Structure formats: structure tokens, C-alpha cells
Amino acid sequence: MIVGDSVADFSSMQGGNGWYYGYFQDSFTPSDFRLMPTYVANWQGWVVDYFEPPPLYWTYITPTTTHGNGDLVNRDRAKVEQWSVRRWVSDVEGLISVSGMIADDDFGTLDNGVIGRVFVAQEEVFTVDIAAGDFVGKRFSLVADVSIGTTIDFVVDPKQGNQRFDRTRFTSTLRTVAVPEPQSLAVFLTGTILTCGARRRRS
């Protein structure tokens, strides 16, 4: 069962469908999560002073794309590093699968790529380096054990503070994971142990 979809659940309200739109600054950790203050209806995106009087930032999130800000900026943006963060807060308990993709979505020539990160309960569990011009991108899939209120953060780091032409496609889907029935649990666990053992022998 799907419990979270970053595209289908996108909302003009912070917390709508369990999703929050924000950014990291200063410590660049989940404990430093800050909400983006403004939703722009005709642009369908959350922003950090994107269209308002200075200081201005490139940081924004739309249903499918996201963008951070950096020390190395173009045009009239403030030289402040911000990592864009799409946060999901769990309303379920147990194992869930977290899958998605991340890719470059900008054809600018001064981009050095981005770093995509996923945090579960404030712990970084996935990191990927996306090169400039990688429009195919990378897919990811992991399993997390969550409780009510567990946070999962999907983060775009502008990479070395260079946010020029950093528009990034970053989408994700979260599903519950079926637990085997008691009579098949032993077989399931045995299969898991054998798989791990085989991997150890090959290493």
C-alpha cells in the first residue's frame, strides 16, 4: 500500500498529506530543518524569498523538482548555502519501502552537479552524486522501520556551494512492506541468512 507519494501528495499547505517543504542551513542536519515560508500558487512551488525584495535565494520545491542555494551563485541571489528538503512524517508503524529517482533537470553549462541525500529518523541512509548533465539520473530503493512521527528527508545539496543551474528532479514513493505469515516466517528468515552467508563467502 502506498503511504506517501511526493508528486501525487504535493500540497500548498505545510503538512498536507504528511509532507513538509523546507531547507537546511548552518549545520545541514535534520535538526536544523526550517520550513519554506511561501507557497506561490501560479508557479505551484514553495520558496525561500524567491520573488520578494532582497535578500533573495534560489531555494525552492515543486511537485517534481527542487533547487538549493549556495555560496557560489548567479544573478542577484544571496551567498548563503541552503539545502532543499522535502520531508515526509510517518503516520504508520512498521517496515516501509522508500524508492525514487534523482536526476539533473537543468541545461545550464556552469553546473557541477548535486548530491542527493536521504535521512531516516535524522540518520543519513543514502547518498548519491549526480553529475551535471545526468538527465537519466539514479534510482534508489531502501527499507526503513518507522514509527508514528518518524521523519524521512529527501535532500538536495548544491555540492561545494555551487548552485548554478541546479534544478533537480527528485521524486519518491513510500509503501508498506508485507510481513510474512508466521508459518512462512522461518523460511523467510532462513533465506535471508543464507543470502547474507553467500555474500560473506564471496567477499
N, C-alpha and C positions, 0 to 999 in steps of 0.2 A: 504494500500500500504506500502511495506517495504521501509523505507528510510535509514536504517542502519543495517548492519549485521556484527558483529565483526569478524566472521570467513570468510564468503564469500568476505568481503571487505578488508581483511588484505592486507597490501601493503608494498613494500620495499621502498616506498617514504613517508616521513613525510607529512601528509596532504592528502595522496592518499585516494580517496573515502570519504573524510571528517574525517579520523581518524589520530590521533597523538599518539605517543608512548613515554612515559616519566616516571617521578617519582617525588615524593615529598620528600623533605629533610628539616631539620631545623624546619620550622613552621608546616609542614604536613597539608597544606591547599591548595586549588586550585590556590591561588595567587602565590604559590611557585612552580608551575609546571615547570619542566625542561625537555627538550627533551633528549631522549636517543641519543647518538651521532653516534652509529654504527649499521649498518644492516649487518648481516652475512648470505650471500646467501646460502651457503651449509648447514647451520643449520636452515635457514628460521626463523630468530629471531632478534629482536632489543636488544641491550645490553648496559650496562654501564661498559666499560672496563672489560669485562668478560674474554677475551682471551689475552689481551695486557699485557705489563710489569706492575708491581705493581705501585700504589695500585689497587687491583682487587676487584670486587663486584659480588655478586650473582644475581644482579638485571637484569631481562630480561623479554621479552614478545614475545610469539609465536602466531600463529593463534588461538590456543585453551588454552594455558597455560600461567602462569605468575609466577613470583618469586620476592620477595623483598630481602633486605639485613638487617642485624641487628647488634646490639652491641654484641650479643652472636652468634658467627659464628663458622663454622668448616673450616678446611684446611687453606688456605693462604689468606683469604678474609679480607678486611679492616673492622674494627669495627666501622661502620658508619650505622645508621639506614636510610633506604630508603624504601618508599612505592611505589610499581609499579603502574602505572596509564595508562589505555587505555582511551584516550579522544576522544569523538565524538563532532564535531562542526556542529550545525544545519544549513541546507540550506533551511529549511521550516519554516512556521509560523503556529501556532495553537496547538491543542492538539495532542499529540502522546502517544502511549503506549510504555513502556520500560519494557521488560521482559527478563528473562535469568535464568542462574543457576550458582552455585558456589559449588565446592567440592574439597576435598583433592585428589591429584593425585600423591602422593609420598609414598612409602612403608617404609621409614626410621623409626627408632624407637626412635629418640630423638626429634621428633616434638611435639610442644604444640598446634598446630593448627594455624589458621589465623583469621583475622577479615576482612570481605568483606564490602566495603562501596560504596555507590552511591551518587554522588553530582550532583545536577542540578543547573546551574547558581550559582555555588560556595556555595550552601547550601546543607548540608548533609540531604538526604531524606530517606536513607535506610541503615541499619547496621545489619550484621549478624555474629555470632560467629560460625566458622566451626571447629569442634573438629578434632584432629588428628585421622586418620583412617576413617573419614566420607567420603567414596567414593561415596555414593549416593548423598550427598550434599543437598542443599536447592535451591528451585526455588523462584523467586521474580517476581512481576508484579506491576507496578505503572503507573500513568498517569501524564504527565508533559505538561505545557503550555509553548511553546518555541517560540522564535523569531529567525530571521536570526542572526547567530553568538552565540546563546546560547550554552554553553558547558555542556556536561554531562560526568562525570568522573567515571570510574569503577576502584576501588582502592583495592589493597590487602595490608593490614597492617600485618607485620610479627608477631604481637602480643607479647607484652612485650619485643620486641627487639630480640626475638629468631627466627632466620630464618632457622634453621637447618631442612632440608627435607621439605621445604615449597612449593614445586611445586604444583600449584593450577589450576584446570580447572575453567575458568571464561569466560562465553560466554554470548552474549546479542543480542537481536533483537529489533529494533525500528520501529514502524508502525504508520502511520497517523490514527487518530480516526475520524470516520464519525460523523458529527454533524446532529442531526435530522432535517428533513424538518420543515418549520415554522408551518404547521398545526399539527404536532405531537410534537412540542417542549413543549407545555403546559402539555401534558400527560407525557412526559419525565421528566419534572421538578417536576410535582406532585408526580410521582413515587419516585423520589429521596427524596423529602421532607418526604413522608410517611415512606420510609425506614429508614431515619435518625430518625424520630419521634419514630418509633417502637424500634429502638436501645436504645433511651434515656429511654423509659419506662421500658426496661428490665434491665437497669443498676441500 
